[in-house]
Amino acid sequence: MARIQASDSLIPRQIFEMPPAEQPSRDRENQSSADSDSQGSGVKLKKQIGLLDGVAIIVGVIVGSGIFVSPKGVLKLSGSIGQSLIVWVLCGVLSMVGALCYAELGTMIPKSGGDYAYIGTAFGPLPAFLYLWVALLILVPTGNAITALTFAQYLLKPFWPSCEAPAEAVQLLAAAMICVLTVINCYNVKWVTRVTDIFTGTKVLALLVIVGAGVWYLADGNTEHWDKPFSGGNLSPGYIALAFYNGLFSYSGWNYLNFVTEELKDPYRNLPKAICISMPVVTIIYLVTNVAYFSVLSTDEILSSDAVAVTFGDKMLDYMSWVMPFAVACSTFGSLNGAIFASSRLFFVGARNGHLPAAISLINVNCLTPVPSLIFLGVLTLLLLFIKDTYVLINYVSYVEALFTLISVSGLLWLRYKQPKTERPIRVNLALPIIYLIVCLFLVISSCSQSPYEVGIGTIIILSGIPVYYLTIHHPVKWLADTSQSINLWCSKFFICMPNQEKFD
């Protein structure tokens, strides 16, 4: 698609980010060299995310509403609390294996965009576009919309304790939250990381309250729920796969740091370190939190609850029970903040590669953030807030995420074969991607037999991207290219943006 071209003389000097070795000297002798370096650097995203911020992003995005709301899904499909705990641990291990595979991909292909970048490098532009298409149409904005609605529902819960809050109030509060977080993301990356750090700490503190209450309850001699932990376990492959889907939903987001690799300081070291720190932490937190739930609540109480943490709080915290809805709201707020930050980079990279309108790849010259991409994502999310069957859309494409993750890890094996001499700062044992592929294949095949209708709709959504690709990318229609150029020029002026200088290959 068409891009605007900017004269170097119009680019303010202070917006450049240069490696230390290229910093201009104050000495007059080096001034011309400094100017040359500046012009070569161009406008690009700054590396502002450190190791702690990376850990906070992964933990913050993963620990959303899932652990507070959805443990009953795993229990219902597993059939017993013992088998349920095994599923939670194995989901954590599987996510860790996948994250390590992505660490190799992320350091071998140090570009933002995550799966989009890896699929494009391994298999070409069409499969990469199809991932972008599904993410754009359903996955990212729908997931963000559901997180925002969950935030609003639980923040309003104390005001409507005996019934659900009015839908209009929930939607308006969710819309306000999306707008606030979009503005924060547009203005300053450091603000984003601070919000992430604060709310990650808040949600971990809330989970420690649950764990502490559960330990106190167990220490008081209430162990009756653990008499027969594996009684009633369900060993059907289809139900085991669905139980894993529910567990993996609560672990989703482990690959989000790969979306912002270009903004990560020293990604070759900090990306794998952040993964190796955050994934065991999340797995342990989830395990002990579920032990606390199962110690205090009976199987029937968990299965009849729409929000296990709230039911837990009502039983254990007495007049402080309002803490749990507040904790869920804080958790979803921090999770959505990280999701907006990371997923906006996916669309930014897609536009930089010509797979979306070029305006989405523009960067604000003052804040050095992809403002058009953030606003584009915010508008999509706001639209989905007012669709009544938003939750149904997630069911249609739940297997699609597993499918494209499978394709990304397949790309790792393919690149090992096609590009054996390419530098790989991290090289995982070959057994890890093979194990991950086998498990993902099991989940995808099982979902096809267990939920054929949802799988069929998801497949149709994927395939619908093929004609879009050929009409807009491969053989673009002239009026679409002209419209893209006009929007690009308008956005560059209105948002004070410039094109990114590092083209995605």
N, C-alpha and C positions, 0 to 999 in steps of 0.2 A: 504494500500500500504506500501511497505517497507520504513523504516526510518533508517538513520545512527545513531549510538549510539556514544556519545561523552564521553570521560573520563573527570571527573571533574578537573583533574590536568591540562588539556589543556585549561581550560576556564579562561581567564584573570580576575583577581579580580575586575578591575574597571568597568566591564560591568554589574555587578549585580546592581539591584535596590531593596532595602530592605525597608520595612516600618520603620518609625522612631524608633519604639520600638525594632527593630532588628538590628539597626546600630551597627557595631563593635566598642568596646571601644578601646582607645589607650593604656589602661592599660594592662600589660602583663597577668594579672589574667584572663581577659576576652577574650584573643586572640583565644584560642581554640574554645570557644563558638561562637565567631565571624566567624571563619572559617567554622564551622558547618552550621551556618545560611547562609553563602554565598553559600555554596555548595547546600543547600536546595533551595535557591532562583532560581538559574539557570539563563538562558538567557531569557529575556522576554521584552515585550514592556513597555516603561516607561510611567508613568502618568504625562504628560506634558501639558495637555489641561485644562485651567481654565475656569471659567464661561464666561468671555468676549470672549475668543477664541471660546467657544462652540456657543455663540450667533452669532459670526462672521461667523462660519462655516455654520450654518443653513441659516442665511440671505444671506451669500455669495453664497451658492449653489443654493438657491431658486431664488434669483434675478439674473438670467442669461440673456439670450437674449429675453426671453418670453415677458416681459413687454415692451421692446423696439420694438419688431417685430410683435407679434401675437395678439394684441387686436382686430384686424379686424376679426379674426376667431370667437371670442365670439360675436361681433356685428353682423356679417353676419348670424349666426345661431339664435341669439336672436331676431333680427329684429328691435330692437329699443334701443336707448341709455339708457333709464330708466331700461329696462329689463336686458340689458347688465351689468349695474352697480350692479343690484341685484345678478346676477350670480357671479360677481367678489367677492362680499361680502360673499355670501353663500359658494363659493369655499374656501375662507379663513376660515370661520367658520368650514366647514367640515374638512379641513386640520388640524385645531386646535383640533378638536375632535379626529381625527385619531392620532395626535401627543400625546395627553394626554393618549390614550389607549396604545401607544407605550412606554410612560413613565412608566406605570405600568409594561409592559413586560420587559422593559430595566432594571428596578431596581429589579424585581423578578428574571430575568435571566441576571445577570450583565456580559455578554460576548459580545465581538465584533461579528459582522456578521449580526446584524439586523434581518430581516425577516428569514434568513437562520437559525439562532440560535433559534428563537421562533417557527418556523414551525417544526424544528427537535425535540425540547423538547415536543411539544404538540402532534405531529402526527407521529413522527418517521423519520428514515433516508431517505426513498424513496421520500416523498413529499419535504423534505428539499433539496435533490439532484436535484429534478426537478426544484426547484426555482433557485438553483445554475447553473444548465444547461442553463436555459433561460437567466439568467443574464450574464453568460459567453459567450454564443453564440451570443446574440443580444443586450440585454438591455444596459449593461454598456459600452462596447466598441463602439457601434453604437452611443449612446447618447454622449459619449466623442468626437467621431469623428465629429459629427454634430456641437458640440460646438466649436471645433477647427476650422472647416471650416467657421463657422459664424464669429469667431474672425478674421480670415485672410481676409475674404471678406470685412469686415468693416474697418479694418486697412488699406487696400489697396484702399478703396473707394475714398479718396482725390486725389489719383494718376490717377484714371480713373473715373472722375466725371460724364461723360456723357454716360458711358457704363459699362458693367461688366468687372472686372479684368480677365485676362487669367486664365483658369482653372489650368494650371501648376503652375503659381505663387501662386495661392490660396493654392493648395495642398502642395507645398514646404514650404510655411510659416506656414501652419497648422502643418506640420510634425516637423518643427523646434520648434514650441511652445510646442508640446507634449514632445519632447526630453528634452527641457529645464526644464519643470515642473516635468518630471520624475526624472531628476538628482537632482533637489531641494528636492523632496520628499524622494529620496534615502539618501541624505546627512544628513538632519537635520529636525526634526519635528518642532523645533522652527522657522526655516526659513519658513516652510509651513504656520504656524500660522501667522507669520508676513506678508507674502504675502497676505494671506486671509484678515487680518485686514486692510491692506492698500487699497486693491482693493474693499473691501466691502465699505469702506469710500468713495472711488472714485465714485462708482456707485450710492450710496445714494446721493452724492453731485450732480451728473448729473440729477438724478430724481428731486431733489429740484430745479434745474435750470428750468426744465420743469414745475414744479408746480408753481414756481414764475412767469414764463412767462404767464402761463394760468391765474393766479390770476390777474396779471396786465391787461391782455386782457379783462377779465370779468369786472374789475373795470372801464375800459374805456367805459363800456356800451354795449359791444358786447355779448348780451344774446340771440340772435335769435335762436341758436341751441337748446335752452332749452324751447322753446314755447310749444312743444308737445312731451315731452320726451318718452312717451309710445306709440306713434303712430307707427303702423306697427309691433307690437310685435308678436312673433311666439310662440303659446302655445302648439304646437305638442310635445308629450312626447319624440319622437325620436330626434327631433331637440334640445329640452331642454337638453337631455342627452349628445348630441354631443357638445353643448355649454359648458356644465360642463367639458367635456373632454378637450376642448381647454383652459378653465380657470385653471383646475387642472394641466395641463401641465406646466403653468407658476408658479404653487406652488410646483411642484415636487422637491423633495430633502429635505422635512421637516423631513424625517426619517433617514437622513444620519448620524446624530450624534450618532444614535443607532449602527451604524457600528463600531464605535471606542470607545465603552463604556470602554474597558479595559485601554484606554489611557486618560480617563477623570478623573481629580481630584475629589474626593468625588462625585461619580456619583449619589448617592442617593439624594443628594441635588442639584447638578449642572445640571443634565439632565432635571428634570422637570422645574427648574428655567430658563434654557436656552430656553426651549420650550415656556414657558409662557411669556417670554420677546419677543422672536423673532417673533412668529406667529402673535400677534396683530400688531407689528411694520410693518411686511411685508404687512398685510391686509390693514392697513391704507395707507401705501405708494402706494400700487396698486390702491386703491380707488381714492385718490386725484390725482394720475398721470392720470388715465382714465378721471377724471373730466376735467383736463387740456387739454387732447387730444380732448375731445368732445366739449370743449368751443372754441377751435381755429380752428379745422378742421371739415368740414362738413361730413356727413355720406358717401357721394360719395367719398370724398378725402381719407377717412380712408380705405374704401373698395377697392380702386384702388391702394393703397400703399403696397409695399412689406416690408417696414420698417416704421412704423408709426412715430417713434421718429425722423428718418431722414427727413421725410416729414414735421414734426412739426418744426424741426430746420431750414429747408429751408425757411419756411414761417415766423418764428419769430426771428431768430437770425442773419439774413442777412450775413455779412461777417464772422461771428463767427459760421456759420452753420456746419463747419467741426468738431465742438465740439461733435455733436451727434454721427457720425460714430466712433469717438475716444472713446466716452463713452460706446458705444455698445462693442467695442473691449476690453476695460478695464473690463467691466462687465463679458464678456465671459471668459476672462483670469482668473479672480478671481474665477468664477464659476467652471471652469475646474480644477483649482488647488485644490479646496475643493473636487470635485468629484473624482479626482485621489487618493487623500489621503484616502477618506472614502471607495471607492469601492475596492481599493487594499486590504483592511483589510477583505473584504468579501471573496475574493479568498484565502487569508492567512488562515482564519478560516476554510474554506472548505477543504484546504489541510491538516491542522492540524487534522481534523477529518477523514482523509483518503479518502475524496471524490474527491480530485485532487492529482496530483503527489506530493509526499512529499517534493520535492525541493522547492515548492512554499511556504511552511511553515517555511522556514529557515529565521533566523534573523542575520543581519550583526553584528559582535561582537564589532565593534567600534562605529557605528552610532545607533545601536539598532533600526533599521528599517527593514521591510520585503523587502529587495532589490530584491530577485527573483520574488516575487509577483508583485512588481511595474514594473519591466522590462517585465514580461509576459504580464501584462495589456497594457503596452506601445506598445509592438509589435503587439498585437491584434488590437489596435486602429489605428496604422499606416497602417496595411493591409486594414482596412475598409475605409481609406481615399481615396483609389484609386478604390473603387467600385462605379460605376456610379449611381446605384439605392439605395444608402445608406439611403436616406430619406424614400424610400418605405418600408424598413425593419422596421422602427419605426411604420408605420401604421399597419403593420401586427401584432405587439405585443402590441399595445397601451392598448388593453383591458386586456392583460396578467398581467400588473402591477396592475390594479384594482383587478383582480382575486386573485393574491397572497397576496395583502394587505387585501382583504376580508378573506383569509385563515388565515392570521396572527392574525387578530382581532377575528376570530372564535376560534383560539387557546387560546386567553385570556379567553373566556367564558368556553371553554372545561377544561382549567386548574383550573378555579374557581370551577368546578364541581368535577374534578378528584383529585385535590390537594388543598382542602379548607384550610388546616392548614399550607400550605407553607407561609413563611414570605413574605409579600408584603409591602415594605416601602411606596409605593404609591398605593392606592386602589381607582380607579375612580368609580363614580356612575354607577351602572349597566345599566342605561338608555343610557349612552354614547356609549358603544360598540354596543348596540342593534340598536340605531339610525344609527350609522355608517354602520353596516351590511345591514340594509334596503336600505340605499342610494347606497351602493356599488352594492347590488343585482340589484337595478333598473338600474344602469349604465351598468352593465355587460349584463343583459337581453336586454336592449334597444340597446346596440351595436350589439348583436347577430342578432336582426331583422333589424337594419339599415345598418350594414356592414358585412353581412354573409361571404363574401369571405375572408376579413382580419381576422375575427374571426376563420374561418376554418384553415387558414395558421398558425395562432398563436397556435391553439390547436394541430396541427400536430407537430409543433416545440416542444411543451411541451411533447407530447407522445413519440417523438423520443428519449427522454432521458431515457425511461424505459429500452429498450434493452441495452443501453450504461451502465446503472447502473448495470445490472445483469452480463454483460460481464467484467466490469472493477472493480466493487466494491463487489458485492455479491458473485460471483464465478469468481474471476479474472483469466485471462489467464496468464500462467506462463511467457511467453516471455514479456508481458506487465509489469509484476511485476519486472522482471529482468532489463528491460529498465528503469523503474522508479528508481530502485536502482542505476543504473549507472549514470543517470542524477543527482540524489540526491548527490552522492559522488562528481561528477564534480563541481556542483554548490557550494557545501560547501567549496571546495578548491578555486575555481576561485573567488567567491564573499566574501571569508573569513566569512562564515556564520556557525551558529550552529542551531540545532533544538530548537524550543521553548519548554520550560519545563512544560508549563501549557496545558495539553491535553484537547481538547474540548470534553465534554461528550456527 
